[in-house]
Amino acid sequence: MKFVIQRVTSASVTVDGEVIGAIDKGFLVLIGVADDDTKEIADKMIHKMTGLRIFEDSEGKTNLSLDQVGGSLLLISQFTLYANCKKGFRPSFIEAGAPDFANEMYEYIISECKKVVPKVETGSFGADMKVSLLNDGPFTIILDSRDLSI
């Protein structure tokens, strides 16, 4: 499982010209799922993400977490995080999770995040989405479950 976490001052997602999700201060999270991912892995990723202390305190140091700043989440499914570009110029996506499984995991992540974050907005799985954001910093962190230990 992969999360690309961007600290934002605002972010939104549009489908067919209509904004379907928008947040102010918080994280825009692009989520990639592989076939070998589990709910236990998702739980660890969510715990790590929501605990990240990457917001500035009164002294300008990154010491504050999402809940300490009243931040929100905008969660977007993105199978292209599993693009394999080792050979040629056309990426292969065979490492990405099968659509039904990936959607199930994405919905699980959304439901679990809603238990710990007051405002969780989402994209639309499999849709052609237009994502806008104002990255704050810029500050971007990549979490890969294969590299994660809690």
C-alpha positions as CSV (number, residue, x, y, z in Angstrom):
1,M,0.0,0.0,0.0
2,K,1.2,3.5,-0.8
3,F,0.1,6.9,0.5
4,V,1.4,10.1,-1.0
5,I,0.6,12.7,1.6
6,Q,0.6,16.3,0.8
7,R,0.2,19.0,3.5
8,V,-2.2,21.5,2.0
9,T,-3.9,24.7,2.8
10,S,-6.7,23.7,0.5
11,A,-7.5,20.9,-1.9
12,S,-10.5,19.7,-4.0
13,V,-11.5,17.0,-6.4
14,T,-13.8,17.5,-9.4
15,V,-15.7,14.9,-11.5
16,D,-17.6,15.9,-14.6
17,G,-17.2,19.6,-13.7
18,E,-18.7,19.2,-10.2
19,V,-16.6,19.5,-7.0
20,I,-17.3,16.3,-5.1
21,G,-14.8,16.8,-2.2
22,A,-12.9,19.8,-0.8
23,I,-10.9,20.6,2.3
24,D,-9.0,23.5,3.8
25,K,-6.0,22.8,6.0
26,G,-5.0,19.1,6.1
27,F,-3.7,16.3,4.0
28,L,-4.5,15.4,0.4
29,V,-3.7,11.7,0.3
30,L,-3.3,9.7,-2.9
31,I,-3.8,6.0,-2.1
32,G,-2.5,3.1,-4.1
33,V,-3.4,-0.5,-3.3
34,A,-1.7,-3.8,-4.2
35,D,-3.3,-7.2,-4.3
36,D,-1.3,-8.4,-1.2
37,D,-2.5,-5.5,1.0
38,T,-4.7,-6.2,4.0
39,K,-6.9,-4.3,6.5
40,E,-4.1,-4.7,9.0
41,I,-1.7,-3.0,6.7
42,A,-4.3,-0.2,6.1
43,D,-4.7,0.2,9.8
44,K,-0.9,0.7,10.2
45,M,-0.8,3.2,7.3
46,I,-3.7,5.2,8.7
47,H,-2.2,5.2,12.2
48,K,1.1,6.5,10.8
49,M,-0.5,9.1,8.5
50,T,-2.8,10.6,11.1
51,G,0.0,10.7,13.7
52,L,2.5,12.5,11.4
53,R,3.7,15.7,13.1
54,I,4.3,17.8,10.0
55,F,2.4,21.0,10.8
56,E,4.3,24.0,12.3
57,D,4.0,24.9,15.9
58,S,4.3,28.5,17.2
59,E,8.0,28.4,16.8
60,G,7.9,27.2,13.2
61,K,9.0,23.7,13.9
62,T,7.1,20.7,12.5
63,N,5.7,19.4,15.8
64,L,2.0,19.3,15.3
65,S,-0.2,16.4,14.0
66,L,-3.4,16.6,12.0
67,D,-5.7,16.5,15.0
68,Q,-3.7,19.2,16.8
69,V,-4.4,21.7,14.0
70,G,-8.0,20.6,13.3
71,G,-7.0,19.3,9.9
72,S,-9.1,17.4,7.4
73,L,-8.4,14.7,4.9
74,L,-9.1,14.4,1.1
75,L,-8.6,10.8,0.1
76,I,-8.1,10.0,-3.6
77,S,-7.6,6.5,-5.0
78,Q,-4.7,6.3,-7.5
79,F,-3.7,3.0,-9.0
80,T,-0.9,4.8,-10.9
81,L,1.2,4.8,-7.8
82,Y,2.0,1.2,-8.7
83,A,3.3,2.2,-12.2
84,N,6.3,0.0,-13.1
85,C,8.5,2.0,-15.5
86,K,11.6,-0.3,-15.5
87,K,11.2,-1.2,-19.2
88,G,10.4,1.0,-22.1
89,F,8.3,4.1,-21.9
90,R,4.8,2.8,-21.4
91,P,4.2,2.1,-17.7
92,S,2.9,-1.3,-16.6
93,F,0.2,-1.3,-13.9
94,I,0.2,-5.1,-13.1
95,E,1.4,-4.4,-9.6
96,A,-1.7,-2.4,-8.8
97,G,-4.5,-4.2,-7.0
98,A,-7.5,-5.6,-8.9
99,P,-10.2,-2.9,-9.1
100,D,-12.8,-4.6,-7.0
101,F,-10.2,-5.4,-4.2
102,A,-8.7,-1.9,-4.5
103,N,-12.1,-0.3,-4.2
104,E,-12.9,-2.4,-1.1
105,M,-9.6,-1.4,0.5
106,Y,-10.2,2.3,-0.4
107,E,-13.6,2.2,1.2
108,Y,-12.2,0.6,4.3
109,I,-9.5,3.3,4.6
110,I,-12.2,6.0,4.2
111,S,-14.4,4.4,7.0
112,E,-11.5,4.0,9.4
113,C,-10.2,7.5,8.8
114,K,-13.7,8.9,9.6
115,K,-13.4,7.3,13.0
116,V,-10.4,9.5,13.9
117,V,-10.7,12.6,11.7
118,P,-13.8,14.8,11.9
119,K,-13.8,15.9,8.2
120,V,-12.9,13.3,5.6
121,E,-13.7,14.1,1.9
122,T,-13.1,11.7,-1.0
123,G,-12.8,11.3,-4.7
124,S,-14.7,8.8,-6.8
125,F,-13.0,5.4,-7.3
126,G,-12.2,4.8,-10.9
127,A,-13.6,8.2,-12.1
128,D,-11.7,10.7,-14.3
129,M,-10.9,13.2,-11.5
130,K,-9.4,16.6,-11.6
131,V,-7.5,17.3,-8.4
132,S,-6.5,20.8,-7.3
133,L,-4.3,21.7,-4.3
134,L,-2.3,24.3,-2.7
135,N,0.6,22.4,-1.3
136,D,1.8,24.0,2.0
137,G,5.6,24.1,2.1
138,P,5.6,22.3,-0.3
139,F,5.5,19.3,2.1
140,T,5.0,15.8,0.6
141,I,5.6,12.5,2.3
142,I,5.5,9.0,0.7
143,L,4.5,6.1,2.9
144,D,5.0,2.7,1.5
145,S,3.8,-0.2,3.6
146,R,6.8,-2.3,2.6
147,D,9.1,0.3,4.3
148,L,6.9,0.9,7.3
149,S,7.5,-0.2,10.9
150,I,5.4,0.9,13.8
